[in-house]
Amino acid sequence: MNETETATPSDDVVARVLASADSRAGYTIFGGSAQALQTDPASGIGLGDDADGEQFDREDRAALRRVSGLSTELEDVTEVEYRQLRLENVVLIGVYPQGAQTDAENSLRELAALAETAGATVLDGLLQRRPHPDASTYLGKGKAQELALVVASLGADTVIADTELAPSQRRALEDVVKVKVIDRTAVILDIFSQHAKSREGKAQVELAQLEYLLPRLRGWGESMSRQAGGQVGGAGAGMGSRGPGETKIELDRRRIHTRMAKLRKQIVAMKPAREAKRANRKRNAVPSVAIAGYTNAGKSSLLNRLTKAGVLVENALFATLDATVRKNVTPDGRVYTIADTVGFVRNLPHQLVEAFRSTLEEVADSDLIVHVVDASHPDPAGQIQTVRDVIGEVDARHVPELVVFNKADLVTDDDRLVLRGLEPNGVFVSARTGEGIPALLEAIAARLPDPSVEVDVLVPYTRGDLVSALHERGRVITAEHEADGTRIRALVTPEFAGSLTAYSAVAAAR
């Protein structure tokens, strides 16, 4: 549907239709499935390969749902009915100031991918250039009327704004377009609610949803008030109607506050188990690496390629919500952990950053952040800045960072030169083809904290566990087999060095 078919606007109309019907037929414009990371029907490379495992979770997520309770008068029912939820048809809108058209279009394409991940069909995208969004209807009054015509002609069910709307803006715009209006934050929360699986993840998502809902409750006046007595009414209505009362909206707010307090307690109660695991790794001096990056940059695919973790991989935004920690070994034999974390996105709702702060602690407490960037994205610099902003919000700026440009198989040599200008020390890899993975493993090993204490120990042959621990937790320089045991020179942590005092080769020689 083009502009002339919808509202026949004049040449000076500032509402910009991002995509024509022809371009919407593919996935290039809105990016929902344009840059398939693990799905390549032509080559047959991708889903279910050795690097990603069986991917049972992905198949379950995409499966049809059986409808229970269906029956007929027939005694022998041989047919089973399946049903899928009806996809909403949506129109996207946005406002941008002078000179920010490219950023606005990239943001709207990302919103389209978010909407498709949430289960919607994107029909059209409209942008209006104006210094500031309208305080009443977000779009200007005239453009809101034009939007209503576009919505009616396309048969859309929902309008999604590429920002977080004030409650008054949403209601006013709904009154004009006559369909449901939601904002970017609501879409992201909806995706999170669909993809959360762990108990902690579900509690974090629900907390964020309630924080978003609280200021958007709508009251319905005195008719819904709870008054002291059997009769409902205002002042002067007689006995039994006066005294303290609680309106329906006040009751809803109280229940939400109560539920939020309960969820916060649950999340705090889950923290000790996670901290105990982290403390155990620190006690054993196991370095930790956190994979962070923009959503759909290929973090889970990279973890699968590095560790054969079998983590769910899907060409969708926010496919991963729960942190996954796996063990890996450097080329010289040192053991470290590597964790996959939730992805970031521009204008990430503050409620989600706060709710997922406990999960993002994996990033702040790590020894190295592997910052994964989608090399094929049209705005990699914007992705890098967005991720670094969120890393700053969780107090992790002090952690060393290794930038990794993933999906290198989808970019040209000229693109690589541009990306190299953004990050001279970046590593180019492809989680799908395996390109650059050995170089990445070497770069990770070089940036992990090195043990600082040199020890010279003679370990009896009966203590093979200590020899194994020296190889895993330290850097072995030399190892020689002697009559009384294995003599090892190695670099270890100060804590580990204290436990090796009894086996000092120097002391034994004296």
C-alpha positions as CSV (number, residue, x, y, z in Angstrom):
1,M,0.0,0.0,0.0
2,N,1.6,3.2,-1.1
3,E,0.9,6.8,-0.1
4,T,-1.4,7.6,-3.0
5,E,-3.6,4.6,-2.1
6,T,-3.9,5.4,1.5
7,A,-4.5,9.1,2.0
8,T,-3.4,10.7,-1.2
9,P,-1.2,13.2,0.6
10,S,0.4,16.1,-1.1
11,D,4.1,16.4,-1.9
12,D,4.8,18.4,1.3
13,V,3.5,15.7,3.6
14,V,6.2,14.8,6.1
15,A,4.8,11.4,6.9
16,R,7.1,8.9,5.2
17,V,6.1,5.4,4.2
18,L,9.1,3.3,4.8
19,A,8.2,0.3,2.6
20,S,6.2,-0.4,-0.5
21,A,4.1,-3.5,-1.0
22,D,6.9,-5.1,-3.1
23,S,9.6,-4.5,-0.6
24,R,7.4,-5.8,2.2
25,A,7.1,-9.1,0.4
26,G,10.6,-9.9,1.5
27,Y,12.3,-9.4,4.8
28,T,15.0,-6.9,3.7
29,I,13.1,-3.7,4.7
30,F,12.0,-4.6,8.2
31,G,14.7,-7.0,9.2
32,G,12.5,-9.6,10.8
33,S,14.3,-12.4,9.1
34,A,16.6,-10.6,6.7
35,Q,19.9,-11.5,8.2
36,A,19.4,-15.1,9.0
37,L,22.1,-16.2,11.3
38,Q,21.4,-19.9,11.5
39,T,18.9,-20.5,8.7
40,D,20.1,-20.8,5.1
41,P,17.7,-22.9,3.1
42,A,19.8,-22.6,0.0
43,S,23.0,-24.0,1.5
44,G,21.4,-26.2,4.1
45,I,23.8,-24.9,6.7
46,G,22.5,-23.9,10.0
47,L,19.7,-25.3,12.2
48,G,20.5,-28.4,14.0
49,D,24.2,-28.5,13.0
50,D,26.9,-29.8,15.3
51,A,27.8,-26.4,16.7
52,D,24.2,-25.7,17.9
53,G,23.1,-29.1,19.0
54,E,19.6,-30.5,18.5
55,Q,17.7,-27.2,19.3
56,F,14.7,-28.9,20.8
57,D,13.7,-25.7,22.5
58,R,13.5,-23.8,19.2
59,E,11.3,-26.5,17.7
60,D,9.0,-26.5,20.7
61,R,8.7,-22.7,20.6
62,A,7.6,-22.9,16.9
63,A,5.3,-25.9,17.3
64,L,1.5,-25.8,16.7
65,R,-0.6,-26.0,19.8
66,R,-3.2,-28.7,20.2
67,V,-6.7,-27.3,21.2
68,S,-8.1,-29.4,24.0
69,G,-11.8,-29.9,24.7
70,L,-12.8,-30.3,21.0
71,S,-15.5,-32.9,20.5
72,T,-18.1,-34.1,18.1
73,E,-21.0,-36.5,18.2
74,L,-18.9,-39.1,16.5
75,E,-17.7,-42.0,18.7
76,D,-14.6,-42.5,16.6
77,V,-12.7,-39.2,16.2
78,T,-9.8,-39.7,13.9
79,E,-9.1,-36.1,13.0
80,V,-7.2,-33.7,15.3
81,E,-7.7,-30.0,15.0
82,Y,-4.7,-27.6,15.4
83,R,-4.9,-23.9,15.7
84,Q,-2.4,-21.0,15.8
85,L,-3.0,-17.7,17.3
86,R,-4.1,-15.0,14.8
87,L,-1.3,-12.6,14.0
88,E,-2.1,-9.0,14.6
89,N,-1.7,-6.6,11.7
90,V,0.2,-3.5,12.8
91,V,1.3,-0.1,11.5
92,L,4.4,1.5,12.9
93,I,4.8,5.2,13.5
94,G,7.7,7.4,14.6
95,V,8.8,11.0,15.0
96,Y,12.3,12.3,14.2
97,P,13.9,15.8,14.2
98,Q,15.7,17.5,11.4
99,G,18.8,15.5,10.3
100,A,18.0,12.2,12.1
101,Q,16.1,10.5,9.3
102,T,18.6,7.6,8.8
103,D,18.6,6.8,12.5
104,A,14.8,7.0,12.6
105,E,14.5,4.6,9.7
106,N,16.9,2.1,11.3
107,S,15.0,2.3,14.6
108,L,11.7,1.7,12.8
109,R,13.1,-1.3,11.0
110,E,14.2,-2.7,14.4
111,L,10.8,-2.0,15.8
112,A,9.4,-4.1,12.8
113,A,11.6,-7.0,13.8
114,L,10.5,-6.7,17.4
115,A,6.8,-6.7,16.3
116,E,7.4,-9.8,14.1
117,T,9.2,-11.5,16.9
118,A,6.2,-10.8,19.2
119,G,3.9,-12.4,16.6
120,A,2.6,-9.5,14.5
121,T,2.5,-8.8,10.7
122,V,3.9,-5.4,9.8
123,L,1.8,-3.7,7.1
124,D,3.4,-0.3,6.9
125,G,5.7,2.2,8.6
126,L,5.2,6.0,8.9
127,L,7.6,8.7,10.0
128,Q,6.9,12.3,10.7
129,R,9.6,15.0,10.9
130,R,9.0,17.5,13.7
131,P,11.2,18.9,16.4
132,H,9.3,17.2,19.3
133,P,6.5,14.7,19.5
134,D,3.1,16.2,20.0
135,A,2.2,16.3,23.6
136,S,-1.4,15.2,22.9
137,T,-1.3,12.6,20.2
138,Y,2.4,12.0,19.6
139,L,2.0,12.7,15.9
140,G,0.7,16.1,14.8
141,K,-3.1,16.5,14.7
142,G,-3.3,16.4,10.9
143,K,-0.9,13.4,10.7
144,A,-2.9,11.5,13.3
145,Q,-5.9,11.9,11.0
146,E,-3.9,10.6,8.0
147,L,-2.7,7.7,10.1
148,A,-6.4,6.9,10.8
149,L,-7.0,6.7,7.1
150,V,-4.0,4.4,6.6
151,V,-5.1,2.1,9.4
152,A,-8.6,1.9,8.0
153,S,-7.4,1.2,4.4
154,L,-5.0,-1.5,5.4
155,G,-7.3,-3.1,7.9
156,A,-4.7,-2.8,10.7
157,D,-5.5,-3.9,14.3
158,T,-2.8,-2.1,16.1
159,V,-0.5,1.0,15.9
160,I,2.9,0.7,17.5
161,A,4.9,3.9,18.4
162,D,8.7,3.8,18.2
163,T,9.1,5.3,21.7
164,E,7.5,5.0,25.1
165,L,4.2,6.9,25.0
166,A,2.7,8.7,27.9
167,P,-0.6,7.3,29.1
168,S,-2.4,10.4,27.9
169,Q,-0.8,10.2,24.4
170,R,-1.8,6.6,24.0
171,R,-5.4,7.3,24.9
172,A,-5.7,10.4,22.7
173,L,-4.2,8.6,19.7
174,E,-6.5,5.6,20.2
175,D,-9.5,8.0,20.1
176,V,-8.3,9.2,16.7
177,V,-7.2,6.0,15.0
178,K,-10.0,3.8,16.6
179,V,-7.7,0.8,17.1
180,K,-5.3,-0.3,19.9
181,V,-2.2,1.8,20.3
182,I,0.9,0.5,22.1
183,D,4.5,1.6,22.3
184,R,8.0,0.1,21.9
185,T,8.3,-0.8,25.5
186,A,5.1,-2.8,25.5
187,V,6.3,-4.9,22.5
188,I,9.7,-5.7,24.2
189,L,7.9,-6.7,27.4
190,D,5.6,-8.9,25.4
191,I,8.6,-10.7,23.8
192,F,10.2,-11.1,27.2
193,S,7.0,-12.7,28.7
194,Q,6.9,-15.2,25.8
195,H,10.5,-16.2,26.0
196,A,11.2,-16.3,29.8
197,K,11.5,-19.9,30.9
198,S,13.4,-20.0,34.2
199,R,11.6,-19.2,37.5
200,E,13.9,-16.2,38.0
201,G,13.4,-15.0,34.4
202,K,9.6,-15.2,34.7
203,A,9.7,-13.2,38.0
204,Q,11.9,-10.6,36.5
205,V,9.6,-10.1,33.5
206,E,6.5,-9.9,35.6
207,L,8.1,-7.3,37.8
208,A,9.0,-5.2,34.8
209,Q,5.5,-5.6,33.3
210,L,3.9,-4.4,36.6
211,E,6.2,-1.4,36.8
212,Y,5.1,-0.5,33.3
213,L,1.4,-1.1,34.0
214,L,1.2,0.9,37.3
215,P,1.1,4.4,35.9
216,R,-1.1,3.3,33.0
217,L,-4.1,2.1,35.0
218,R,-7.4,3.8,34.1
219,G,-10.0,4.7,36.7
220,W,-13.8,4.6,36.1
221,G,-15.0,7.2,38.7
222,E,-17.1,6.9,41.8
223,S,-19.3,4.0,40.4
224,M,-16.4,1.7,41.1
225,S,-15.6,2.9,44.6
226,R,-15.7,0.7,47.6
227,Q,-17.5,2.7,50.3
228,A,-18.3,1.9,53.9
229,G,-21.8,0.4,53.7
230,G,-24.1,-1.4,51.4
231,Q,-25.0,1.5,49.2
232,V,-22.6,3.2,46.7
233,G,-22.9,6.9,46.3
234,G,-21.4,10.3,46.8
235,A,-21.8,12.9,49.5
236,G,-25.4,13.4,50.6
237,A,-26.5,9.9,49.6
238,G,-27.5,9.0,53.2
239,M,-26.5,6.6,55.9
240,G,-24.1,3.8,55.0
241,S,-22.5,5.6,52.1
242,R,-20.2,8.0,53.9
243,G,-16.8,7.3,55.4
244,P,-13.5,6.0,54.1
245,G,-13.6,4.2,50.7
246,E,-11.3,2.7,48.1
247,T,-11.9,3.2,44.5
248,K,-11.3,0.4,42.0
249,I,-8.2,2.0,40.6
250,E,-6.8,2.4,44.2
251,L,-7.5,-1.3,44.8
252,D,-5.7,-2.2,41.6
253,R,-2.7,-0.1,42.5
254,R,-2.5,-1.6,46.0
255,R,-2.6,-5.1,44.6
256,I,0.1,-4.3,42.1
257,H,2.3,-2.8,44.8
258,T,1.8,-5.9,46.9
259,R,2.6,-8.2,44.0
260,M,5.7,-6.2,43.1
261,A,7.0,-6.4,46.7
262,K,6.5,-10.2,46.6
263,L,8.4,-10.5,43.3
264,R,11.3,-8.4,44.6
265,K,11.6,-10.7,47.6
266,Q,11.5,-13.8,45.4
267,I,14.3,-12.4,43.2
268,V,16.4,-11.5,46.2
269,A,15.8,-15.0,47.6
270,M,17.2,-16.5,44.3
271,K,20.4,-14.4,44.5
272,P,22.3,-16.5,47.2
273,A,22.4,-19.6,45.0
274,R,23.8,-17.7,42.0
275,E,26.3,-15.9,44.3
276,A,27.4,-19.2,45.8
277,K,28.3,-20.6,42.4
278,R,30.1,-17.4,41.5
279,A,32.0,-17.5,44.8
280,N,33.0,-21.1,44.2
281,R,34.5,-20.1,40.8
282,K,36.4,-17.2,42.4
283,R,37.6,-19.4,45.2
284,N,39.0,-21.8,42.7
285,A,40.5,-18.9,40.7
286,V,38.5,-19.7,37.6
287,P,38.5,-16.7,35.2
288,S,35.1,-15.8,33.8
289,V,34.1,-14.4,30.4
290,A,30.7,-12.8,29.7
291,I,29.3,-12.6,26.2
292,A,27.4,-9.4,25.8
293,G,26.0,-7.5,22.8
294,Y,23.0,-6.3,20.8
295,T,20.1,-8.6,20.5
296,N,20.3,-11.0,17.6
297,A,24.0,-10.3,17.1
298,G,24.7,-14.1,17.4
299,K,25.8,-14.4,21.0
300,S,24.2,-17.8,21.6
301,S,25.5,-19.1,18.3
302,L,29.0,-18.0,19.2
303,L,28.7,-19.7,22.6
304,N,27.6,-22.9,20.8
305,R,30.5,-22.7,18.4
306,L,33.0,-22.2,21.2
307,T,31.7,-24.7,23.7
308,K,29.1,-27.0,22.0
309,A,26.7,-25.7,24.6
310,G,23.5,-26.5,22.6
311,V,21.9,-23.2,23.7
312,L,18.7,-22.2,21.9
313,V,19.4,-20.3,18.6
314,E,16.7,-18.5,16.8
315,N,16.7,-15.7,14.2
316,A,14.6,-13.5,16.5
317,L,15.2,-10.7,18.9
318,F,15.6,-11.6,22.6
319,A,15.6,-15.3,21.9
320,T,17.9,-15.7,25.0
321,L,16.8,-14.3,28.4
322,D,18.3,-16.7,30.9
323,A,22.1,-16.6,31.4
324,T,23.9,-19.8,30.4
325,V,27.3,-20.6,31.9
326,R,29.7,-23.2,30.3
327,K,33.3,-24.2,30.9
328,N,36.0,-23.8,28.3
329,V,39.7,-24.3,28.1
330,T,42.4,-22.0,26.6
331,P,44.9,-23.4,24.1
332,D,47.5,-23.6,26.9
333,G,45.2,-25.6,29.1
334,R,43.7,-23.0,31.5
335,V,40.1,-23.4,32.4
336,Y,37.6,-20.5,32.4
337,T,33.8,-20.1,32.3
338,I,32.0,-18.3,29.5
339,A,28.4,-17.0,30.0
340,D,25.7,-16.0,27.5
341,T,23.6,-13.1,28.6
342,V,20.4,-11.3,27.6
343,G,20.8,-9.0,24.5
344,F,20.5,-5.3,24.6
345,V,18.5,-3.0,22.3
346,R,18.3,0.7,21.7
347,N,15.9,2.5,24.1
348,L,15.9,-0.6,26.3
349,P,13.1,0.0,28.9
350,H,14.5,1.1,32.2
351,Q,12.2,-1.4,34.0
352,L,14.0,-4.3,32.2
353,V,17.4,-3.1,33.1
354,E,16.4,-2.9,36.8
355,A,14.5,-6.2,36.8
356,F,17.4,-8.0,35.0
357,R,20.1,-6.4,37.1
358,S,20.7,-9.7,38.9
359,T,21.2,-11.5,35.6
360,L,23.5,-8.8,34.3
361,E,25.7,-9.2,37.3
362,E,27.4,-11.9,35.3
363,V,28.7,-9.1,33.1
364,A,29.9,-6.9,35.9
365,D,31.6,-9.7,37.8
366,S,33.4,-11.1,34.8
367,D,37.1,-10.8,34.0
368,L,36.5,-10.2,30.3
369,I,33.5,-9.0,28.2
370,V,33.3,-10.5,24.8
371,H,31.3,-7.7,23.0
372,V,29.6,-9.3,20.0
373,V,28.6,-7.0,17.2
374,D,26.5,-7.9,14.1
375,A,29.0,-7.0,11.3
376,S,26.2,-7.0,8.7
377,H,23.9,-4.6,10.5
378,P,23.4,-1.2,8.8
379,D,24.4,0.7,12.0
380,P,27.1,-1.2,13.9
381,A,28.4,2.0,15.6
382,G,24.9,2.6,17.1
383,Q,24.8,-1.0,18.4
384,I,28.3,-0.7,20.0
385,Q,27.3,2.6,21.7
386,T,24.0,1.1,22.9
387,V,25.7,-1.9,24.5
388,R,28.3,0.2,26.1
389,D,25.7,2.4,27.6
390,V,23.9,-0.5,29.2
391,I,27.2,-2.0,30.4
392,G,27.8,1.4,32.1
393,E,24.3,1.2,33.8
394,V,25.3,-2.1,35.4
395,D,28.6,-0.7,36.6
396,A,30.8,-2.9,34.4
397,R,32.9,-0.2,32.6
398,H,35.9,-1.4,34.5
399,V,35.9,-4.8,32.9
400,P,38.2,-5.3,29.9
401,E,36.4,-5.6,26.6
402,L,37.0,-7.6,23.4
403,V,34.9,-6.6,20.4
404,V,34.0,-9.4,18.1
405,F,32.4,-8.7,14.7
406,N,30.1,-11.7,14.1
407,K,28.5,-12.7,10.8
408,A,31.7,-11.9,9.0
409,D,30.6,-14.2,6.1
410,L,27.9,-11.7,5.3
411,V,30.2,-8.6,4.8
412,T,32.5,-7.4,2.1
413,D,36.2,-6.4,2.4
414,D,35.2,-2.8,2.2
415,D,32.8,-3.3,5.1
416,R,35.6,-4.8,7.1
417,L,37.7,-1.8,6.6
418,V,34.9,0.4,7.9
419,L,34.4,-1.9,10.9
420,R,38.1,-1.9,11.6
421,G,38.0,1.8,11.8
422,L,35.3,1.5,14.5
423,E,37.4,-1.0,16.5
424,P,41.0,-1.5,15.4
425,N,41.5,-4.5,17.7
426,G,38.3,-6.2,16.9
427,V,38.2,-9.9,15.8
428,F,36.1,-11.0,12.8
429,V,34.3,-14.3,13.2
430,S,31.4,-16.3,11.8
431,A,29.5,-18.5,14.2
432,R,27.9,-20.2,11.3
433,T,31.0,-21.1,9.2
434,G,33.6,-21.2,12.0
435,E,35.7,-18.4,10.4
436,G,38.0,-16.7,12.9
437,I,37.1,-18.9,15.9
438,P,40.7,-20.0,16.6
439,A,41.9,-16.4,16.5
440,L,39.1,-15.5,19.0
441,L,40.1,-18.3,21.4
442,E,43.6,-17.0,21.3
443,A,42.5,-13.4,21.9
444,I,40.4,-14.5,24.9
445,A,43.3,-16.5,26.3
446,A,45.6,-13.5,25.9
447,R,43.2,-11.2,27.8
448,L,42.4,-13.5,30.7
449,P,44.1,-12.5,34.0
450,D,47.5,-14.3,34.3
451,P,48.6,-15.9,37.6
452,S,51.2,-13.8,39.3
453,V,53.1,-16.0,41.7
454,E,55.8,-18.4,40.4
455,V,56.1,-21.7,42.3
456,D,58.6,-24.5,42.0
457,V,57.0,-27.6,43.5
458,L,57.8,-31.3,43.7
459,V,54.4,-33.1,43.7
460,P,54.4,-36.8,44.8
461,Y,53.0,-39.3,42.3
462,T,50.2,-40.0,44.7
463,R,48.9,-36.4,44.3
464,G,47.9,-36.5,40.7
465,D,45.0,-34.2,41.6
466,L,47.5,-31.3,42.4
467,V,49.2,-31.8,39.0
468,S,45.8,-31.6,37.3
469,A,44.9,-28.5,39.4
470,L,48.2,-26.8,38.4
471,H,47.4,-27.3,34.7
472,E,43.8,-26.1,35.1
473,R,44.3,-23.2,37.5
474,G,47.8,-22.0,36.6
475,R,50.2,-21.6,33.8
476,V,52.7,-24.5,33.7
477,I,56.2,-23.4,32.6
478,T,58.1,-26.7,32.9
479,A,57.2,-30.2,34.1
480,E,59.8,-32.9,34.7
481,H,59.4,-36.4,36.2
482,E,61.8,-37.2,38.9
483,A,62.3,-40.2,41.3
484,D,60.2,-38.7,44.1
485,G,57.5,-37.1,42.0
486,T,56.7,-34.5,39.3
487,R,58.7,-31.2,39.5
488,I,56.7,-28.4,38.2
489,R,57.5,-24.7,37.7
490,A,54.3,-22.7,37.2
491,L,52.5,-19.4,37.6
492,V,49.6,-19.6,40.0
493,T,47.3,-17.2,42.0
494,P,48.4,-16.1,45.5
495,E,45.6,-18.2,47.1
496,F,46.6,-21.3,45.3
497,A,50.3,-20.7,46.0
498,G,49.6,-20.9,49.8
499,S,48.3,-24.4,49.5
500,L,51.4,-25.6,47.7
501,T,53.9,-24.5,50.4
502,A,54.4,-28.1,51.7
503,Y,55.5,-29.3,48.2
504,S,58.1,-26.6,47.6
505,A,61.0,-28.2,45.6
506,V,63.4,-25.6,46.9
507,A,62.6,-26.6,50.5
508,A,62.9,-30.3,49.7
509,A,66.3,-29.8,48.2
510,R,67.6,-28.2,51.4
